[in-house]
Amino acid sequence: MIKLIASDIDGTLISEGTHEFPKELGDIIDRLKSLGIIFVAASGRQYKSMYRLFKDKAEDVIFVSGNGSYIRCRDYDMKEHRMPKDILEQLVNEIRSMESEGYCFMAESKETAYVEVNSVEFKELLVNGYHYEITPVKDILKECDDILKISLYHKTKIQAAADKMIPEWQEKLKVLRSGTNWVDFMPQGVDKGSAIASIQQVMGISKEETMVFGDNTNDVGMFAEAKYSYAVENAADEVKQQAAHIAESPEKKGVIQLLQQMVDKLEQEIDN
């Protein structure tokens, strides 16, 4: 029997960069809880953005934020992975050299997202699109010592950065495409898959009792930790090839429909 369900948010559960909680999901979480099934929200997003999205149901969800760099359940910090300062300095200096090409970045802690750039559009995207809590600073390297993740953004050219920086940094950091316009940099060994594995260990749950949903390369690590892995139909082919099953897109509420069907079936089996 399934005991743990983990889902990516942007591009999987909801459309990329939006902040509308699916109205059916609250009821699903309640029903999963009554069946003894844990629901995990796993995202590249900031914890506070995720918490705001789930608000009324947040006490019944385990949050894997920052692509696995920070795991929180209710008021308990399950895990927190900070970036090494020397590597952080090297990375930030390289990214700063890319700002003239239209690239922007943020440095994420468990409490806030630090932003250096003066780009009004980027800040509006973070605050109004993702509902992030941001803190403008002059120099991240001098003012911030609690960084969990660096996120690089470009509206149209993020693949070019990914092609260059993933092989360049993969021996020092965990580097992943995240969403449509992002590349994320985390401490080595950190991703959503390792986060799910740590939750399974704490809860005594096996891969055979786990179901996961995702749409991007930052979700592939979760697929390896679950017997029941689903990529949504809007995912890249390389991602779909790593999943056991395909779900419909968030616009068609594919994950929501699958969860409703599963809960209906389990409740019916109990009634019978």
Secondary structure as UniProt FT lines:
FT   STRAND          4..7
FT   TURN            11..13
FT   TURN            16..17
FT   HELIX           23..34
FT   TURN            35..36
FT   STRAND          38..42
FT   HELIX           47..54
FT   HELIX           55..60
FT   STRAND          61..65
FT   HELIX           66..68
FT   STRAND          70..73
FT   TURN            74..75
FT   STRAND          76..80
FT   HELIX           85..96
FT   TURN            97..98
FT   HELIX           99..101
FT   STRAND          104..108
FT   STRAND          113..115
FT   HELIX           120..124
FT   HELIX           125..129
FT   STRAND          134..136
FT   HELIX           140..143
FT   STRAND          149..153
FT   HELIX           158..169
FT   TURN            170..172
FT   STRAND          173..178
FT   TURN            179..181
FT   STRAND          182..187
FT   TURN            188..189
FT   HELIX           192..203
FT   HELIX           207..209
FT   STRAND          210..214
FT   HELIX           217..219
FT   HELIX           220..223
FT   TURN            224..225
FT   STRAND          228..232
FT   TURN            233..234
FT   HELIX           237..240
FT   TURN            241..242
FT   STRAND          245..247
FT   HELIX           250..252
FT   HELIX           254..271
//
